[in-house]
Amino acid sequence: MIATRRAWTYTACPMTFDRRLTGLCFALVAFALGQGVLVANGNLHPVSITSLTVACIAAFLAVVVRLPSHFEFPFERAVLVLLTGAFAHQLYQLVITPPGIYLQVRSLNDLAPFYVGLALAGLSVGLSLSSRPLLGAATPVLMVSAFVFLGTWMIKTSPSPHIDVFVFLKDASTELLSGKNPWAMTFPDIYGNSPFYGEGVSVNGRVMSGIPYFPLSLLLVLPGHLLGDVRYALVAASALAALLLMYARPSPMARLMAAVYLFHPRSFFVVEQAWTDPQVVFGLAAVVFVATRFPKALPYVFGLFLASKQYLVFAVPAGLLLFEQKPTRQELVRFFGIAFGVGALVTVPFFLWNPGAFWFSVVKLQTIQPFRTESMSFLAWWVQQGHDKPSTAWAFLLAALVVGLGVWRLPKGPASFAATVAASLLVFFAFNKQAFCNYYAFVIGAAAIAAGANRSNSADEVDA
């Protein structure tokens, strides 16, 4: 008797649906975190802690609570109305708040292009609200074009931000293109023997570490460097993430969540500071997109996603949500084998270039980074109340717990995968020794993807 082989499928079948409450809660997570990072640019502040608390509660409810189906469907219209109001409020905040801190502007007239770009963004989102938008499939392109215009304006208006990340990416790109090892180099300490680095890292005005990012992260910014500024690649990453979200499961909700992500109150501050977290949002959006549209490519894209940032270790078990049925051992081995193989392919050659330097720069450096009492985290808040520094083991334990809850409680599918990644990393940052605007910018993007890719909001429209 010949055994039949079960078809290997990843994503949830069309006959099942994500929970509408999950989408609503993650929309709240994205909005609340946007408000939190605005008040002090992602540093500790009473308002930022309140916003962080709201976001954590919303994420917990999204993962744990199950409503009867007849309570789920009345949410849709209310959610769209609330999200439209949230986006309008964010747009207002972008108008009244300087978009960066190193802008080279002499008068309000120099900000005119920024306001024009925001007007274009508002127009594009307004056109997106219909289930059959006026411009059809071109509507997402208009929205993203507004963001790219504004991001380019930010780069030209703030050409030399005083932040080490910008120096790291720029100098490491030059080093790599010259055939030298960016993980074995050192960088100038632009802050002057700063306490921002761990003990012994800053010596005589030099940061005694190579670039602290995975190779894929550096490779992805090289096109921007060749165009004149590494940040062009980061603007492209956010733009592509939004497009993938809007085309994965087209709906007004997806377009609104893309807008909430692209135009959150500190979006262009993230561009100015050259933080690489938009690359990770792009990777997550790519996983959700191929899981929905091209599932055969999923293990390869999932592997590249894992190779983009150190903290994505929590995304590995969440990958179980990408299977529509309980996978066999053979399916698990094949899926994760391909993913780990792809991740190793883009990482190991650079590790072998100088194993000691790579290990110190990418791994050990993270463990010796100091406790930052100005972080937007519950641990920093606890210390500022006069208590001793708690163990950062809480971050790992709570994040692992959230991953377990997500895999157990959420329905199978790419939106649930994004939701579990967003919730686990939100908790990981909120209870860690360092957590700033860039960390939460990733969670805003991940939450937007979780809400926008939610099947309860979409009939997979054919027009967009």
Contacts in CASP RR format, 6 or more apart in sequence:
PFRMAT RR
TARGET T0000
AUTHOR 0000-0000-0000
METHOD contacts of the structure
MODEL  1
MIATRRAWTYTACPMTFDRRLTGLCFALVAFALGQGVLVANGNLHPVSIT
SLTVACIAAFLAVVVRLPSHFEFPFERAVLVLLTGAFAHQLYQLVITPPG
IYLQVRSLNDLAPFYVGLALAGLSVGLSLSSRPLLGAATPVLMVSAFVFL
GTWMIKTSPSPHIDVFVFLKDASTELLSGKNPWAMTFPDIYGNSPFYGEG
VSVNGRVMSGIPYFPLSLLLVLPGHLLGDVRYALVAASALAALLLMYARP
SPMARLMAAVYLFHPRSFFVVEQAWTDPQVVFGLAAVVFVATRFPKALPY
VFGLFLASKQYLVFAVPAGLLLFEQKPTRQELVRFFGIAFGVGALVTVPF
FLWNPGAFWFSVVKLQTIQPFRTESMSFLAWWVQQGHDKPSTAWAFLLAA
LVVGLGVWRLPKGPASFAATVAASLLVFFAFNKQAFCNYYAFVIGAAAIA
AGANRSNSADEVDA
6 325 0 8 1.000
6 328 0 8 1.000
8 331 0 8 1.000
8 334 0 8 1.000
8 335 0 8 1.000
9 295 0 8 1.000
9 323 0 8 1.000
9 324 0 8 1.000
9 325 0 8 1.000
10 291 0 8 1.000
10 295 0 8 1.000
10 298 0 8 1.000
10 322 0 8 1.000
10 323 0 8 1.000
10 324 0 8 1.000
10 335 0 8 1.000
11 291 0 8 1.000
11 292 0 8 1.000
11 295 0 8 1.000
11 298 0 8 1.000
11 322 0 8 1.000
11 324 0 8 1.000
11 412 0 8 1.000
11 413 0 8 1.000
11 414 0 8 1.000
12 18 0 8 1.000
12 324 0 8 1.000
12 411 0 8 1.000
12 412 0 8 1.000
12 413 0 8 1.000
12 414 0 8 1.000
12 416 0 8 1.000
12 455 0 8 1.000
13 324 0 8 1.000
16 411 0 8 1.000
16 412 0 8 1.000
16 455 0 8 1.000
17 411 0 8 1.000
17 455 0 8 1.000
17 456 0 8 1.000
18 410 0 8 1.000
18 411 0 8 1.000
18 413 0 8 1.000
18 415 0 8 1.000
18 416 0 8 1.000
18 454 0 8 1.000
18 455 0 8 1.000
18 456 0 8 1.000
19 66 0 8 1.000
19 67 0 8 1.000
19 72 0 8 1.000
19 410 0 8 1.000
19 411 0 8 1.000
19 454 0 8 1.000
19 456 0 8 1.000
20 72 0 8 1.000
20 73 0 8 1.000
20 75 0 8 1.000
20 76 0 8 1.000
20 79 0 8 1.000
20 454 0 8 1.000
20 456 0 8 1.000
20 457 0 8 1.000
21 61 0 8 1.000
21 62 0 8 1.000
21 65 0 8 1.000
21 66 0 8 1.000
21 67 0 8 1.000
21 72 0 8 1.000
21 75 0 8 1.000
22 62 0 8 1.000
22 63 0 8 1.000
22 410 0 8 1.000
22 415 0 8 1.000
22 416 0 8 1.000
22 419 0 8 1.000
22 450 0 8 1.000
22 451 0 8 1.000
22 454 0 8 1.000
23 62 0 8 1.000
23 79 0 8 1.000
23 253 0 8 1.000
23 415 0 8 1.000
23 419 0 8 1.000
23 450 0 8 1.000
23 451 0 8 1.000
23 452 0 8 1.000
23 454 0 8 1.000
23 456 0 8 1.000
23 457 0 8 1.000
24 62 0 8 1.000
24 75 0 8 1.000
24 79 0 8 1.000
24 451 0 8 1.000
25 58 0 8 1.000
25 59 0 8 1.000
25 61 0 8 1.000
25 62 0 8 1.000
26 58 0 8 1.000
26 59 0 8 1.000
26 62 0 8 1.000
26 419 0 8 1.000
26 422 0 8 1.000
26 447 0 8 1.000
26 448 0 8 1.000
26 450 0 8 1.000
26 451 0 8 1.000
27 79 0 8 1.000
27 82 0 8 1.000
27 83 0 8 1.000
27 86 0 8 1.000
27 257 0 8 1.000
27 260 0 8 1.000
27 447 0 8 1.000
27 448 0 8 1.000
27 451 0 8 1.000
28 54 0 8 1.000
28 55 0 8 1.000
28 58 0 8 1.000
29 55 0 8 1.000
29 58 0 8 1.000
29 59 0 8 1.000
29 62 0 8 1.000
29 422 0 8 1.000
29 423 0 8 1.000
29 426 0 8 1.000
29 443 0 8 1.000
29 444 0 8 1.000
29 447 0 8 1.000
30 257 0 8 1.000
30 260 0 8 1.000
30 261 0 8 1.000
30 264 0 8 1.000
30 443 0 8 1.000
30 444 0 8 1.000
30 445 0 8 1.000
30 447 0 8 1.000
30 448 0 8 1.000
30 451 0 8 1.000
31 86 0 8 1.000
31 90 0 8 1.000
31 260 0 8 1.000
32 51 0 8 1.000
32 52 0 8 1.000
32 54 0 8 1.000
32 55 0 8 1.000
32 58 0 8 1.000
33 51 0 8 1.000
33 52 0 8 1.000
33 55 0 8 1.000
33 264 0 8 1.000
33 426 0 8 1.000
33 440 0 8 1.000
33 443 0 8 1.000
33 444 0 8 1.000
33 447 0 8 1.000
34 51 0 8 1.000
34 90 0 8 1.000
34 264 0 8 1.000
34 265 0 8 1.000
34 266 0 8 1.000
34 440 0 8 1.000
34 444 0 8 1.000
35 47 0 8 1.000
35 51 0 8 1.000
35 265 0 8 1.000
36 42 0 8 1.000
36 45 0 8 1.000
36 47 0 8 1.000
36 48 0 8 1.000
36 51 0 8 1.000
36 52 0 8 1.000
36 376 0 8 1.000
36 440 0 8 1.000
37 48 0 8 1.000
37 264 0 8 1.000
37 265 0 8 1.000
37 266 0 8 1.000
37 376 0 8 1.000
37 437 0 8 1.000
37 440 0 8 1.000
37 441 0 8 1.000
38 93 0 8 1.000
38 97 0 8 1.000
38 265 0 8 1.000
38 266 0 8 1.000
39 45 0 8 1.000
39 47 0 8 1.000
39 48 0 8 1.000
39 51 0 8 1.000
40 47 0 8 1.000
40 48 0 8 1.000
40 376 0 8 1.000
41 101 0 8 1.000
41 266 0 8 1.000
41 269 0 8 1.000
41 437 0 8 1.000
42 48 0 8 1.000
42 266 0 8 1.000
42 376 0 8 1.000
42 436 0 8 1.000
42 437 0 8 1.000
42 440 0 8 1.000
43 374 0 8 1.000
43 375 0 8 1.000
43 376 0 8 1.000
43 436 0 8 1.000
44 373 0 8 1.000
44 374 0 8 1.000
44 375 0 8 1.000
44 376 0 8 1.000
44 377 0 8 1.000
44 380 0 8 1.000
44 381 0 8 1.000
44 384 0 8 1.000
45 376 0 8 1.000
48 376 0 8 1.000
49 376 0 8 1.000
49 378 0 8 1.000
49 381 0 8 1.000
52 376 0 8 1.000
52 377 0 8 1.000
52 378 0 8 1.000
52 430 0 8 1.000
55 426 0 8 1.000
55 443 0 8 1.000
56 426 0 8 1.000
56 427 0 8 1.000
56 430 0 8 1.000
59 402 0 8 1.000
59 422 0 8 1.000
59 423 0 8 1.000
59 426 0 8 1.000
59 427 0 8 1.000
59 447 0 8 1.000
60 402 0 8 1.000
60 423 0 8 1.000
62 419 0 8 1.000
62 423 0 8 1.000
62 450 0 8 1.000
63 402 0 8 1.000
63 405 0 8 1.000
63 406 0 8 1.000
63 409 0 8 1.000
63 410 0 8 1.000
63 419 0 8 1.000
63 420 0 8 1.000
63 423 0 8 1.000
64 405 0 8 1.000
64 409 0 8 1.000
66 409 0 8 1.000
72 456 0 8 1.000
73 456 0 8 1.000
76 253 0 8 1.000
76 456 0 8 1.000
76 457 0 8 1.000
79 253 0 8 1.000
79 457 0 8 1.000
80 129 0 8 1.000
80 252 0 8 1.000
80 253 0 8 1.000
80 256 0 8 1.000
83 253 0 8 1.000
83 256 0 8 1.000
83 257 0 8 1.000
83 260 0 8 1.000
84 125 0 8 1.000
84 129 0 8 1.000
84 256 0 8 1.000
86 260 0 8 1.000
87 122 0 8 1.000
87 125 0 8 1.000
87 256 0 8 1.000
87 259 0 8 1.000
87 260 0 8 1.000
87 263 0 8 1.000
90 260 0 8 1.000
90 263 0 8 1.000
90 264 0 8 1.000
90 265 0 8 1.000
91 118 0 8 1.000
91 121 0 8 1.000
91 122 0 8 1.000
91 263 0 8 1.000
93 265 0 8 1.000
94 118 0 8 1.000
94 263 0 8 1.000
94 265 0 8 1.000
94 267 0 8 1.000
94 268 0 8 1.000
95 115 0 8 1.000
95 118 0 8 1.000
97 265 0 8 1.000
99 114 0 8 1.000
99 150 0 8 1.000
99 154 0 8 1.000
99 268 0 8 1.000
99 269 0 8 1.000
99 272 0 8 1.000
100 154 0 8 1.000
100 158 0 8 1.000
100 268 0 8 1.000
100 269 0 8 1.000
100 272 0 8 1.000
101 161 0 8 1.000
101 269 0 8 1.000
101 272 0 8 1.000
102 158 0 8 1.000
102 160 0 8 1.000
102 161 0 8 1.000
102 162 0 8 1.000
102 272 0 8 1.000
103 157 0 8 1.000
103 158 0 8 1.000
103 272 0 8 1.000
104 157 0 8 1.000
104 158 0 8 1.000
104 159 0 8 1.000
105 111 0 8 1.000
105 157 0 8 1.000
110 157 0 8 1.000
113 149 0 8 1.000
113 153 0 8 1.000
114 150 0 8 1.000
114 153 0 8 1.000
114 154 0 8 1.000
114 157 0 8 1.000
117 146 0 8 1.000
117 149 0 8 1.000
117 150 0 8 1.000
117 153 0 8 1.000
118 146 0 8 1.000
118 150 0 8 1.000
118 263 0 8 1.000
120 142 0 8 1.000
120 145 0 8 1.000
120 146 0 8 1.000
120 149 0 8 1.000
121 143 0 8 1.000
121 146 0 8 1.000
121 147 0 8 1.000
121 150 0 8 1.000
121 259 0 8 1.000
121 262 0 8 1.000
121 263 0 8 1.000
122 146 0 8 1.000
123 142 0 8 1.000
124 139 0 8 1.000
124 142 0 8 1.000
124 143 0 8 1.000
124 145 0 8 1.000
124 146 0 8 1.000
124 259 0 8 1.000
125 143 0 8 1.000
125 255 0 8 1.000
125 256 0 8 1.000
125 259 0 8 1.000
127 133 0 8 1.000
127 134 0 8 1.000
127 135 0 8 1.000
127 139 0 8 1.000
127 142 0 8 1.000
128 139 0 8 1.000
128 140 0 8 1.000
128 143 0 8 1.000
128 252 0 8 1.000
128 255 0 8 1.000
128 256 0 8 1.000
128 259 0 8 1.000
129 252 0 8 1.000
129 255 0 8 1.000
129 256 0 8 1.000
130 252 0 8 1.000
131 251 0 8 1.000
131 252 0 8 1.000
131 461 0 8 1.000
132 461 0 8 1.000
132 463 0 8 1.000
133 139 0 8 1.000
133 255 0 8 1.000
133 463 0 8 1.000
133 464 0 8 1.000
135 142 0 8 1.000
136 463 0 8 1.000
136 464 0 8 1.000
137 463 0 8 1.000
137 464 0 8 1.000
139 255 0 8 1.000
139 464 0 8 1.000
140 242 0 8 1.000
140 243 0 8 1.000
140 246 0 8 1.000
140 247 0 8 1.000
140 255 0 8 1.000
140 258 0 8 1.000
140 464 0 8 1.000
141 243 0 8 1.000
143 242 0 8 1.000
143 246 0 8 1.000
143 255 0 8 1.000
143 258 0 8 1.000
143 259 0 8 1.000
143 262 0 8 1.000
144 239 0 8 1.000
144 242 0 8 1.000
144 243 0 8 1.000
144 262 0 8 1.000
147 235 0 8 1.000
147 238 0 8 1.000
147 239 0 8 1.000
147 242 0 8 1.000
147 262 0 8 1.000
147 263 0 8 1.000
147 267 0 8 1.000
148 235 0 8 1.000
148 236 0 8 1.000
148 239 0 8 1.000
150 268 0 8 1.000
151 235 0 8 1.000
151 268 0 8 1.000
151 271 0 8 1.000
152 232 0 8 1.000
152 235 0 8 1.000
154 231 0 8 1.000
154 268 0 8 1.000
154 271 0 8 1.000
154 272 0 8 1.000
155 229 0 8 1.000
155 231 0 8 1.000
155 232 0 8 1.000
155 235 0 8 1.000
155 271 0 8 1.000
155 272 0 8 1.000
158 272 0 8 1.000
159 229 0 8 1.000
160 166 0 8 1.000
161 272 0 8 1.000
161 273 0 8 1.000
161 274 0 8 1.000
162 190 0 8 1.000
163 190 0 8 1.000
163 273 0 8 1.000
163 274 0 8 1.000
164 187 0 8 1.000
164 189 0 8 1.000
164 190 0 8 1.000
164 191 0 8 1.000
164 196 0 8 1.000
164 207 0 8 1.000
165 273 0 8 1.000
165 274 0 8 1.000
165 275 0 8 1.000
165 276 0 8 1.000
166 230 0 8 1.000
166 231 0 8 1.000
166 273 0 8 1.000
166 274 0 8 1.000
167 187 0 8 1.000
167 188 0 8 1.000
167 190 0 8 1.000
168 187 0 8 1.000
168 210 0 8 1.000
168 211 0 8 1.000
168 212 0 8 1.000
168 213 0 8 1.000
169 211 0 8 1.000
169 218 0 8 1.000
169 221 0 8 1.000
169 225 0 8 1.000
169 230 0 8 1.000
169 274 0 8 1.000
169 276 0 8 1.000
170 225 0 8 1.000
170 230 0 8 1.000
171 182 0 8 1.000
171 185 0 8 1.000
171 187 0 8 1.000
172 182 0 8 1.000
172 185 0 8 1.000
172 210 0 8 1.000
172 211 0 8 1.000
172 218 0 8 1.000
173 182 0 8 1.000
173 218 0 8 1.000
173 221 0 8 1.000
173 222 0 8 1.000
173 225 0 8 1.000
173 230 0 8 1.000
174 225 0 8 1.000
175 181 0 8 1.000
175 182 0 8 1.000
175 185 0 8 1.000
176 182 0 8 1.000
176 218 0 8 1.000
176 222 0 8 1.000
177 222 0 8 1.000
177 225 0 8 1.000
181 350 0 8 1.000
181 353 0 8 1.000
181 354 0 8 1.000
181 357 0 8 1.000
182 210 0 8 1.000
182 211 0 8 1.000
182 218 0 8 1.000
183 210 0 8 1.000
183 211 0 8 1.000
183 350 0 8 1.000
183 353 0 8 1.000
183 354 0 8 1.000
183 357 0 8 1.000
183 358 0 8 1.000
183 361 0 8 1.000
183 362 0 8 1.000
184 210 0 8 1.000
184 353 0 8 1.000
184 354 0 8 1.000
184 357 0 8 1.000
184 358 0 8 1.000
185 210 0 8 1.000
185 211 0 8 1.000
186 206 0 8 1.000
186 207 0 8 1.000
186 208 0 8 1.000
186 209 0 8 1.000
186 210 0 8 1.000
187 206 0 8 1.000
187 207 0 8 1.000
187 209 0 8 1.000
187 210 0 8 1.000
188 205 0 8 1.000
188 206 0 8 1.000
188 207 0 8 1.000
189 197 0 8 1.000
189 202 0 8 1.000
189 205 0 8 1.000
189 206 0 8 1.000
189 207 0 8 1.000
192 202 0 8 1.000
192 205 0 8 1.000
193 202 0 8 1.000
193 205 0 8 1.000
194 202 0 8 1.000
195 370 0 8 1.000
196 370 0 8 1.000
196 372 0 8 1.000
197 207 0 8 1.000
197 369 0 8 1.000
197 370 0 8 1.000
198 368 0 8 1.000
198 369 0 8 1.000
198 370 0 8 1.000
199 368 0 8 1.000
199 370 0 8 1.000
200 208 0 8 1.000
201 207 0 8 1.000
201 208 0 8 1.000
201 209 0 8 1.000
201 365 0 8 1.000
201 368 0 8 1.000
202 208 0 8 1.000
209 360 0 8 1.000
209 361 0 8 1.000
209 365 0 8 1.000
210 357 0 8 1.000
210 360 0 8 1.000
210 361 0 8 1.000
211 218 0 8 1.000
211 361 0 8 1.000
212 361 0 8 1.000
212 362 0 8 1.000
212 365 0 8 1.000
212 366 0 8 1.000
213 276 0 8 1.000
213 309 0 8 1.000
213 362 0 8 1.000
214 307 0 8 1.000
214 308 0 8 1.000
214 309 0 8 1.000
214 310 0 8 1.000
214 347 0 8 1.000
214 362 0 8 1.000
215 307 0 8 1.000
215 346 0 8 1.000
215 347 0 8 1.000
215 349 0 8 1.000
215 350 0 8 1.000
216 304 0 8 1.000
216 307 0 8 1.000
216 308 0 8 1.000
216 343 0 8 1.000
216 346 0 8 1.000
216 347 0 8 1.000
217 276 0 8 1.000
217 279 0 8 1.000
217 308 0 8 1.000
217 309 0 8 1.000
219 346 0 8 1.000
220 233 0 8 1.000
220 237 0 8 1.000
220 279 0 8 1.000
220 308 0 8 1.000
221 230 0 8 1.000
221 233 0 8 1.000
221 234 0 8 1.000
221 276 0 8 1.000
221 279 0 8 1.000
222 233 0 8 1.000
223 232 0 8 1.000
223 233 0 8 1.000
223 236 0 8 1.000
224 230 0 8 1.000
224 231 0 8 1.000
224 232 0 8 1.000
224 233 0 8 1.000
224 236 0 8 1.000
225 233 0 8 1.000
230 274 0 8 1.000
231 271 0 8 1.000
231 272 0 8 1.000
231 274 0 8 1.000
234 271 0 8 1.000
234 274 0 8 1.000
234 275 0 8 1.000
234 276 0 8 1.000
234 278 0 8 1.000
234 279 0 8 1.000
235 271 0 8 1.000
235 278 0 8 1.000
237 278 0 8 1.000
237 279 0 8 1.000
237 281 0 8 1.000
237 282 0 8 1.000
238 261 0 8 1.000
238 262 0 8 1.000
238 267 0 8 1.000
238 271 0 8 1.000
238 278 0 8 1.000
238 281 0 8 1.000
238 282 0 8 1.000
239 262 0 8 1.000
240 282 0 8 1.000
240 285 0 8 1.000
241 261 0 8 1.000
241 278 0 8 1.000
241 281 0 8 1.000
241 282 0 8 1.000
241 283 0 8 1.000
241 284 0 8 1.000
241 285 0 8 1.000
241 286 0 8 1.000
241 445 0 8 1.000
241 449 0 8 1.000
242 258 0 8 1.000
242 261 0 8 1.000
242 262 0 8 1.000
242 285 0 8 1.000
243 258 0 8 1.000
244 282 0 8 1.000
244 285 0 8 1.000
244 286 0 8 1.000
244 288 0 8 1.000
244 289 0 8 1.000
245 254 0 8 1.000
245 257 0 8 1.000
245 258 0 8 1.000
245 261 0 8 1.000
245 285 0 8 1.000
245 288 0 8 1.000
245 289 0 8 1.000
245 448 0 8 1.000
245 449 0 8 1.000
245 452 0 8 1.000
245 453 0 8 1.000
246 254 0 8 1.000
246 255 0 8 1.000
246 258 0 8 1.000
246 464 0 8 1.000
247 289 0 8 1.000
247 293 0 8 1.000
247 464 0 8 1.000
248 254 0 8 1.000
248 285 0 8 1.000
248 288 0 8 1.000
248 289 0 8 1.000
248 292 0 8 1.000
248 293 0 8 1.000
248 414 0 8 1.000
248 453 0 8 1.000
249 292 0 8 1.000
249 415 0 8 1.000
249 452 0 8 1.000
249 453 0 8 1.000
249 454 0 8 1.000
249 455 0 8 1.000
249 457 0 8 1.000
249 458 0 8 1.000
249 460 0 8 1.000
250 458 0 8 1.000
250 460 0 8 1.000
250 461 0 8 1.000
250 463 0 8 1.000
250 464 0 8 1.000
251 452 0 8 1.000
251 457 0 8 1.000
251 458 0 8 1.000
251 459 0 8 1.000
251 461 0 8 1.000
252 457 0 8 1.000
253 451 0 8 1.000
253 452 0 8 1.000
253 454 0 8 1.000
253 457 0 8 1.000
253 458 0 8 1.000
254 452 0 8 1.000
254 453 0 8 1.000
254 457 0 8 1.000
254 458 0 8 1.000
255 464 0 8 1.000
256 452 0 8 1.000
257 448 0 8 1.000
257 449 0 8 1.000
257 451 0 8 1.000
257 452 0 8 1.000
258 448 0 8 1.000
258 452 0 8 1.000
260 444 0 8 1.000
260 448 0 8 1.000
261 267 0 8 1.000
261 281 0 8 1.000
261 444 0 8 1.000
261 445 0 8 1.000
261 448 0 8 1.000
261 449 0 8 1.000
264 441 0 8 1.000
264 444 0 8 1.000
266 437 0 8 1.000
266 441 0 8 1.000
267 441 0 8 1.000
269 437 0 8 1.000
270 277 0 8 1.000
270 278 0 8 1.000
270 437 0 8 1.000
270 438 0 8 1.000
270 441 0 8 1.000
273 437 0 8 1.000
273 438 0 8 1.000
275 437 0 8 1.000
275 438 0 8 1.000
275 441 0 8 1.000
276 309 0 8 1.000
276 438 0 8 1.000
277 309 0 8 1.000
277 438 0 8 1.000
277 439 0 8 1.000
277 441 0 8 1.000
277 442 0 8 1.000
278 441 0 8 1.000
278 442 0 8 1.000
279 308 0 8 1.000
279 309 0 8 1.000
280 305 0 8 1.000
280 308 0 8 1.000
280 309 0 8 1.000
280 312 0 8 1.000
280 442 0 8 1.000
281 441 0 8 1.000
281 442 0 8 1.000
281 445 0 8 1.000
281 446 0 8 1.000
281 449 0 8 1.000
283 301 0 8 1.000
283 304 0 8 1.000
283 305 0 8 1.000
283 308 0 8 1.000
284 305 0 8 1.000
284 418 0 8 1.000
284 421 0 8 1.000
284 445 0 8 1.000
284 446 0 8 1.000
284 449 0 8 1.000
285 449 0 8 1.000
286 301 0 8 1.000
286 304 0 8 1.000
286 305 0 8 1.000
287 298 0 8 1.000
287 301 0 8 1.000
287 302 0 8 1.000
287 305 0 8 1.000
287 322 0 8 1.000
287 414 0 8 1.000
287 417 0 8 1.000
287 418 0 8 1.000
288 414 0 8 1.000
288 415 0 8 1.000
288 417 0 8 1.000
288 418 0 8 1.000
288 449 0 8 1.000
288 453 0 8 1.000
290 297 0 8 1.000
290 298 0 8 1.000
290 301 0 8 1.000
291 298 0 8 1.000
291 322 0 8 1.000
291 413 0 8 1.000
291 414 0 8 1.000
291 417 0 8 1.000
292 414 0 8 1.000
292 453 0 8 1.000
298 322 0 8 1.000
298 335 0 8 1.000
299 334 0 8 1.000
299 335 0 8 1.000
299 336 0 8 1.000
299 337 0 8 1.000
299 338 0 8 1.000
299 339 0 8 1.000
299 342 0 8 1.000
300 338 0 8 1.000
300 339 0 8 1.000
300 342 0 8 1.000
302 319 0 8 1.000
302 322 0 8 1.000
302 335 0 8 1.000
302 339 0 8 1.000
303 338 0 8 1.000
303 339 0 8 1.000
303 340 0 8 1.000
303 341 0 8 1.000
303 342 0 8 1.000
303 343 0 8 1.000
304 342 0 8 1.000
304 343 0 8 1.000
304 346 0 8 1.000
305 312 0 8 1.000
305 315 0 8 1.000
306 312 0 8 1.000
306 315 0 8 1.000
306 316 0 8 1.000
306 339 0 8 1.000
306 340 0 8 1.000
306 343 0 8 1.000
307 342 0 8 1.000
307 343 0 8 1.000
307 346 0 8 1.000
307 347 0 8 1.000
310 362 0 8 1.000
310 363 0 8 1.000
310 366 0 8 1.000
311 425 0 8 1.000
311 428 0 8 1.000
312 421 0 8 1.000
314 399 0 8 1.000
314 400 0 8 1.000
314 403 0 8 1.000
314 421 0 8 1.000
314 424 0 8 1.000
314 425 0 8 1.000
314 428 0 8 1.000
315 421 0 8 1.000
316 336 0 8 1.000
317 403 0 8 1.000
317 404 0 8 1.000
317 407 0 8 1.000
318 403 0 8 1.000
318 406 0 8 1.000
318 407 0 8 1.000
318 417 0 8 1.000
318 420 0 8 1.000
318 421 0 8 1.000
318 424 0 8 1.000
319 417 0 8 1.000
320 327 0 8 1.000
320 407 0 8 1.000
321 406 0 8 1.000
321 407 0 8 1.000
321 410 0 8 1.000
321 412 0 8 1.000
321 413 0 8 1.000
321 414 0 8 1.000
321 416 0 8 1.000
321 417 0 8 1.000
321 420 0 8 1.000
322 335 0 8 1.000
322 412 0 8 1.000
322 413 0 8 1.000
322 414 0 8 1.000
322 417 0 8 1.000
323 331 0 8 1.000
323 335 0 8 1.000
323 412 0 8 1.000
324 412 0 8 1.000
324 413 0 8 1.000
325 412 0 8 1.000
327 335 0 8 1.000
350 358 0 8 1.000
351 358 0 8 1.000
351 359 0 8 1.000
369 433 0 8 1.000
369 434 0 8 1.000
370 433 0 8 1.000
371 379 0 8 1.000
371 380 0 8 1.000
371 383 0 8 1.000
371 389 0 8 1.000
371 433 0 8 1.000
371 434 0 8 1.000
372 380 0 8 1.000
372 433 0 8 1.000
372 434 0 8 1.000
372 436 0 8 1.000
373 380 0 8 1.000
373 383 0 8 1.000
373 384 0 8 1.000
374 380 0 8 1.000
375 432 0 8 1.000
375 433 0 8 1.000
375 434 0 8 1.000
375 435 0 8 1.000
375 436 0 8 1.000
376 435 0 8 1.000
376 436 0 8 1.000
376 437 0 8 1.000
376 440 0 8 1.000
377 429 0 8 1.000
377 430 0 8 1.000
377 431 0 8 1.000
377 432 0 8 1.000
377 433 0 8 1.000
377 434 0 8 1.000
377 435 0 8 1.000
378 430 0 8 1.000
378 431 0 8 1.000
379 389 0 8 1.000
379 390 0 8 1.000
379 392 0 8 1.000
379 394 0 8 1.000
379 395 0 8 1.000
379 431 0 8 1.000
379 432 0 8 1.000
379 433 0 8 1.000
380 433 0 8 1.000
380 435 0 8 1.000
382 390 0 8 1.000
383 389 0 8 1.000
383 390 0 8 1.000
392 431 0 8 1.000
392 432 0 8 1.000
392 433 0 8 1.000
394 431 0 8 1.000
395 427 0 8 1.000
395 428 0 8 1.000
395 429 0 8 1.000
395 430 0 8 1.000
395 431 0 8 1.000
395 432 0 8 1.000
396 428 0 8 1.000
398 427 0 8 1.000
398 428 0 8 1.000
398 431 0 8 1.000
399 424 0 8 1.000
399 425 0 8 1.000
399 427 0 8 1.000
399 428 0 8 1.000
400 424 0 8 1.000
402 420 0 8 1.000
402 423 0 8 1.000
402 424 0 8 1.000
402 427 0 8 1.000
403 420 0 8 1.000
403 424 0 8 1.000
404 420 0 8 1.000
406 416 0 8 1.000
406 419 0 8 1.000
406 420 0 8 1.000
406 423 0 8 1.000
407 420 0 8 1.000
410 416 0 8 1.000
410 419 0 8 1.000
410 420 0 8 1.000
414 453 0 8 1.000
415 449 0 8 1.000
415 450 0 8 1.000
415 451 0 8 1.000
415 452 0 8 1.000
415 453 0 8 1.000
415 454 0 8 1.000
415 455 0 8 1.000
416 450 0 8 1.000
418 446 0 8 1.000
418 449 0 8 1.000
418 450 0 8 1.000
418 453 0 8 1.000
419 447 0 8 1.000
419 450 0 8 1.000
421 446 0 8 1.000
422 443 0 8 1.000
422 445 0 8 1.000
422 446 0 8 1.000
422 447 0 8 1.000
422 449 0 8 1.000
422 450 0 8 1.000
425 439 0 8 1.000
425 442 0 8 1.000
425 443 0 8 1.000
425 446 0 8 1.000
426 440 0 8 1.000
426 443 0 8 1.000
426 447 0 8 1.000
429 435 0 8 1.000
429 439 0 8 1.000
429 440 0 8 1.000
429 443 0 8 1.000
451 457 0 8 1.000
452 458 0 8 1.000
END
